Amino acid sequence: MRGLAFLLKFSYRNLGRVPKRTIIMILSLSLGCGFIIWDLNFSHSGSKEVMTEFLSQYAGQYHITHKDYYEKDNKKLFNNYKTLSDDDIEDKTLFEKSTKRITAPVFVSGEKKTLAVLLTGMDVEKEKPLSRIYSSVKVGRFLDPQGSKEVIIGKKFAERIEVKLGDQVVVIGQALDGSVANDLLTVVGLMDFGGGELEEALAFTQFSTAQELMVVPEGLYHQRVSFDFNQEVMPKLKKVTATKWDELLPEIGVSVRFIDRLTWFVGVIIVLVISLGLSNTLMITFFEREQEFQCLNIIGAKTTWVTASLMIEVFIMGTIAVILGTLIGHAATIYCHYHPINLQLFTGGKNIIMGGLTIQPLIRLHPVQSHYWQVPLMIYAFLSLTMIYPLIRVIRRSTYAL
Amino acid sequence: MLNNENRYLFKFAWKSIKRNAGRSFFIGFSVSLAVMIAVWVTSVFDGMNTQIERAVVNTNLGFFQAQEPTFARSTDASHPLPYMAVASKLVESLPVTAASPELVLDGNISTPEGAAGLIVLGIEPDLHKKFLPIDRSIIAGDFLKAEDEAAIIIGEELSKIFKFHVGDQLVLNYQDYKGELRSELLTIKGIYRYNSKAFEKRYVYTNQKSWQNIFLNEYKGEILFNRITMMTEDGLLQEPQFKDKIQKAGLEFKTWKNLNPEMAVVIDFHDGMIRFFFLIIGVTIMMTILTPVRMLWQERYKELRMMNILGVSNHKFWRIGISELIQMILLSSVLSSILLIIVIGIQSKVGLDFRNLNNGISIERAGIKLPGIIYPILSAQQIVITFVFVILVMGFSYLWSIYRTLSKLESEL
C-alpha cells in the first residue's frame, strides 16, 4: 500500500516537471472530451427537439387505431373502413393527451382543378392545446369549434385549384356506407408549410363535418392521436393497436438516426486524432527522460516499476483531463440550454422542411447522463492504446541500457 | 531549380527528419489520417448529395425547367405554348444534354380498390427518351409512340394497387381547359418500374396527341408545352446562364431546388455539417500536432545553439526549418493522397451500405427514394482542399515552433 502511495506521489510529481507541456496535453484531451460531450448532447437534444417540433404540428407521438387500419408492412397505406370507439381503449388516462380524428381521402374541386387530398376531421377544441397545426394557418383563421362545413387547406393547394379565402370547394369521396360522399365546404384558412409537400396533401375540417360527410356512426372515429411526447413505451392495448411515429414516418426516423450515428463517428475520429498526437508527445517525453530511467534502474528500480510509474502518470493526466473535459462539456451544454442554437445555422438561414412540414427548431441542449460516462470510458480506452507503443520503446531501451 | 546552398539546406533538413524517423512518421501520419478522414467524410456526403440530386431530378423535374407563366403560378395547364415557335431555339442555345417539352394535367381515378390523384404527362416520346429512361424501364407492354391514340403508360405501384394490366382501360377523371368535369377512357399500353413507389403511383404518361385531345378537345398538330424539363452535364453549375436566357424568352425559370425545397434543404444541411466537421477536425489536429512539433524543435535547442556559436545565423535556421516543413508537407500530402485513393477508390466501387439504418428497407422522402448505398466521390477540389489543409496545419505548427525556439536562442545569447 505504501509502495502504491509512493508510486502515485512520484508519478504526480513528474507531471509538474514540465508544466507547460502537461497543461497543453491535458488541455487538448479535455477540450476534445468536452467537445464530444457537448456534441453528443447537442445531437441528442437536436433530434428530440426537431422531432417534437415536427410531431407536435400534426403527426403526434403515436396513433391508436383499429388493428387493421394501417397495413402491416406499409404504414403509409390505411383501410378507411376500420374504425374504433372510446370503449375499445381500456386505459382512459390516455384520453387526456390525445385527440380523435376522422380521416377521409377525398378529391377537392376548385374552379379549374380536382385534386386528391387527405381531409382530416378534428375535434377543434381538444386539438388546439395539443397539436400546433393551428400555428401553420398564416392566412385567414383556424377552424371555428362551434362552426361546421369549414375547411383549411394548404397555400400551394389553394393556388393549384385557384381558390381563395371565403370560396367554396366541392369535396368528393367514398363514405363508409359505400355511398358517394360529397359536400360544399368553405375555405376559412390557408396553411403555410414553406413549400413542403404536405401543403398539397392535407386539409382539415371540423369533426362533425367529416363525420357527416363520411357517414361515420356516432362515437366512431379512425385515429386517436397522442401528443404525450414523454411516453416512449407504447401502451399495451387489447382491442386496438398503438403505432409509434417512427413506424408511421420511417423516413424521418432514419434521418434522425443517421445524424445521431454520424455524431458518434465524429467523436471517435476526434479521440483517435488526439490519441495519435498524444502518443507522439508521450513518446518524446519518455525519451527525454531516458537517462533518468537508467539512473532509476541503477539504484534498484525494476523496469516494471518504471513502467507502472509512467502508466500512472498518464492515467493521472487522463483523469484530470477527463474531469476538466466533462466540466467543460457540461458547462457548454448548460450555456446552450439557456442560449439555444438555431439549426438554420447549418442551412444558411433557410427553413428546414421535414416530412413536408416546415420546422424552425431552436435547439435547447439538455445533458444526457449516459454521455458523461460513455465519453470518458472511450477516452480511457484510447489513452490505454496510446501508451502501448511508447511504453514498449521505454522497456526495450531500459533492457539495452542494463 | 535550387542553388547549392539551398540544396545543402534541403539535404540537412531531410537528415533531421530521418534522424527521428519514427517521430516524424507519427506527426505526418497524424496529419494524414485526420485529413484523410475529413476528406473521406466530405466525399461520402458529396456522393450522398449527388445521389439525392440525381434521384430528385429523375422525378420528372430535370435540373432546370422553363415554365409557361400561368402554369408556373398555379399549375393551370390551359395556356400551353407552341414548342417550335417559342422554345426550341432557346433550348438549342443552352448546354443541355436532354430537354423534354411536357404538358401537365392533374387527374384522378376512382375504382372499387380506392381512389388516387394522378399527374398525366403529355410527352413527345422521342424527346422524352433522352430525358428519362422510362422507355427502358418498361416491365410489361410497350413504351409510347407519337401516333398512339388514347394510350397510357402507368407505374408498377399504381398497377398493383388498382390491379391494372396491359390492355386494360382506366377511367381518368379531370377538369378540361374550360374547367368542365370530364372522364376519359385510356388504354394501358405499358407498365414501368422506375424511381420510387410514390413516383410510380403518381405519374402516368401519354403522348402529346392524346393529351391535347383529352384536355384541349383537339390535337393542334404541333408540340405544346406547359414546361420544358432540362438535364445538364454539370448539374446547376450554369444556373445564371439558364436563368438569364429563360427569363429573356418570357418564360419562368425554376431549378429542382425550387421545385423540391425539402430535399434542397437536406443538401444545404449536409453542406453545413461538413463545414462544421472540417472546422472541428482542423482545430483538433492543430492542437494535437503543435505539441510534438514544438518538442521536436526544443529537443534540438542545444544543437542549434552549438551551430549558432559556429556561425550559423537565425536566417539560415529559418531556411532549414522551412525546408523541413516543405518536406513534411510533401510527405503528409502524399501519404494522405495514397490513403484517400485507396479507401475512396475501393468504396466508390463497392459503396457504403446505409440500409441497416432502417432494417434494410428503402426509404422514400419528399417523393424520392433515398439512396441506400452511398458511393463516395473524390473530386479534384477535395484533393486541393486536402493539400491546403495539410499546408495550414503543418505550416502553423512548424512556423510557431521554429519561432519560439529561435526566440529562446536569441534571448539566451
Interface residues (C-beta under 8 A of the other chain):
Chain A: R21 I24 M25 L27 S28 L31 G32 F35 P105 F107 S109 E111 K112 K113 T114 L115 A116 E159 R160 E162 G173 Q174 G194 G195 G196 E197 P250 E251 I252 G253 V254 S255 R257 F258 R261 L262 V266 I269 I270 L272 V273 I274 L276 G277 L278 S279 N280 T281 M283 I284 T285 E288 L343 L345 F346 T347 G348 K350 N351 I352 I353 M354 G355 G356
Chain B: G22 R23 F26 I27 F29 S30 L33 A34 I37 V41 R73 S74 T75 D76 S78 D106 G107 N108 S110 G114 A115 A116 G117 N173 Y174 Q175 G179 L181 P261 E262 V265 V266 D268 F269 G272 M273 F276 F277 I280 I281 T284 I285 M287 T288 I289 L290 T291 P292 M295 L296 E299 F354 L357 N358 I361 I363 E364 R365 A366 G367 L370
